[in-house]
Amino acid sequence: MSLRCTLITLFPDMIRDVLNTSMLYRAREKGLLEAQTVNLRDFAEDRHHVADDHPYGGGAGMVLKPEPIFHALSRLKEADPDLRLILPTPQGRTFTQHAAEEMSRETRRMVFLCGHYEGVDERVRAAFHPEEYSIGDYVLTGGELASLVMIDAAVRLIPGVLGDPESARHDSFSTGLLDWPHYTRPAEFQGLSVPPVLLSGNHEAIARWRRRESLRSTLAKRPDLLGKAVLSEGDRQILEELAAENTIRRKSHESVESH
Ligand SMILES: C[S@@+](CC[C@H](N)C(=O)[O-])C[C@H]1O[C@@H](n2cnc3c(N)ncnc32)[C@H](O)[C@@H]1O
C-alpha cells in the first residue's frame, strides 16, 4: 500500500527538498509514498502567472485567487474524482497522532492545498468543502510546512517505512502515553550513566522499567493524557507510587528551602 499525495503550492521547491530527504525520500524509493507538487502559477490565466491579489475591503496582505485553485482542483478531480482534499489552516481541527494513523491508511489520493499570505479565497471552501486541519495554535507563513508535517507523521506509520515498526508503536501518543527515555552507547559519559536495568539483558525488567518511565514522563509533562489512556491496575498502582514520590520530593525541597 502506498500513500498518494499531491501538494498544490506556490513554492514547490520548498516541498521538493523535504521530499528528497531522510525518511520521506526512503518511503518514496520503496514505493510506499508517491508525492508530487502542482505549481499554482501554472494555472494562473494572465501572462505573468499571478496567483494572488489584494483583499476586497482593503487591509494588509494578499489572498490566493480563486481561478488558479479552481482550475488546478478541477484538473485533479477530472483525473481522480475520488480524491480527498485537505486544506491546512490555523482554523481547522487540530491534527493529532490519531489523525496521522487514519491518514496512513488512506487509499484515496490526498490533495493538500497550501495557502499562503492571508490564505485562500473563501469561495474555494464553498465550492470544494475541503477537510480543514491545523497543526497547532500558531500561524505559519504557508501551508507547505503544515502539509509536510501531516504527510511525515502519516508516512512513518505505513508498514515498511521505518526500519523497525516497533519504534512507531511506542512513540509518544501512540500508546496514549509519552514515550520512555532512550539511551545509546557509551554506558558512561561525563559521569552520566545509563540506568543499569537497560544493560541487564532482562527483557521483562526492561519492559517494566519502560512502562514506569512512560507513566512518569506523562504524569510530569502531560498529565492531561492520563485521563484518556488505557491503564491497567498495575499502571494505576505505579502512578500512585510516582505521585507519592513527587510529594516526598516536593516536601523535602520545601524543607531545604525553609532552612
Ligand atoms: C499566514 S497564514 C494565514 C492565516 C489566516 N489569515 C488566519 O489567520 O486564519 C497562511 C497559510 O499558512 C497555512 N497555515 C498557517 N498556520 C497554520 C497552522 N497552524 N496549521 C495549518 N496551516 C497553517 C495555511 O495554509 C494558511 O492559509
The ligand as a MOL file (V3000), in Angstrom:
LIG
                    3D

  0  0  0     0  0            999 V3000
M  V30 BEGIN CTAB
M  V30 COUNTS 27 29 0 0 0
M  V30 BEGIN ATOM
M  V30 1 C -0.3590 33.3990 7.2420 0
M  V30 2 S -1.4020 32.0020 7.1410 0 CHG=1
M  V30 3 C -2.9860 32.7380 7.0050 0
M  V30 4 C -3.6680 32.8040 8.3110 0
M  V30 5 C -5.0770 33.3660 8.2090 0
M  V30 6 N -5.0690 34.7530 7.9050 0
M  V30 7 C -5.7640 33.1370 9.5360 0
M  V30 8 O -5.4860 33.8700 10.4730 0
M  V30 9 O -6.5380 32.1710 9.6440 0 CHG=-1
M  V30 10 C -1.0780 31.4150 5.5190 0
M  V30 11 C -1.3330 29.9230 5.3170 0
M  V30 12 O -0.4730 29.1720 6.1400 0
M  V30 13 C -1.0870 27.9330 6.4880 0
M  V30 14 N -1.0740 27.8310 7.9510 0
M  V30 15 C -0.7020 28.7970 8.8180 0
M  V30 16 N -0.7670 28.3730 10.0720 0
M  V30 17 C -1.1790 27.0830 10.0320 0
M  V30 18 C -1.4550 26.1070 11.0210 0
M  V30 19 N -1.3210 26.3630 12.3130 0
M  V30 20 N -1.8600 24.8910 10.6080 0
M  V30 21 C -2.0240 24.6110 9.3050 0
M  V30 22 N -1.7930 25.5160 8.3160 0
M  V30 23 C -1.3790 26.7400 8.6640 0
M  V30 24 C -2.4750 27.9600 5.8890 0
M  V30 25 O -2.4330 27.2220 4.6760 0
M  V30 26 C -2.7190 29.4210 5.6420 0
M  V30 27 O -3.6040 29.6430 4.5710 0
M  V30 END ATOM
M  V30 BEGIN BOND
M  V30 1 1 1 2
M  V30 2 1 2 3
M  V30 3 1 2 10
M  V30 4 1 3 4
M  V30 5 1 4 5
M  V30 6 1 5 6
M  V30 7 1 5 7
M  V30 8 2 7 8
M  V30 9 1 7 9
M  V30 10 1 10 11
M  V30 11 1 11 12
M  V30 12 1 11 26
M  V30 13 1 12 13
M  V30 14 1 13 14
M  V30 15 1 13 24
M  V30 16 1 14 15
M  V30 17 1 14 23
M  V30 18 2 15 16
M  V30 19 1 16 17
M  V30 20 1 17 18
M  V30 21 2 17 23
M  V30 22 1 18 19
M  V30 23 2 18 20
M  V30 24 1 20 21
M  V30 25 2 21 22
M  V30 26 1 22 23
M  V30 27 1 24 25
M  V30 28 1 24 26
M  V30 29 1 26 27
M  V30 END BOND
M  V30 END CTAB
M  END
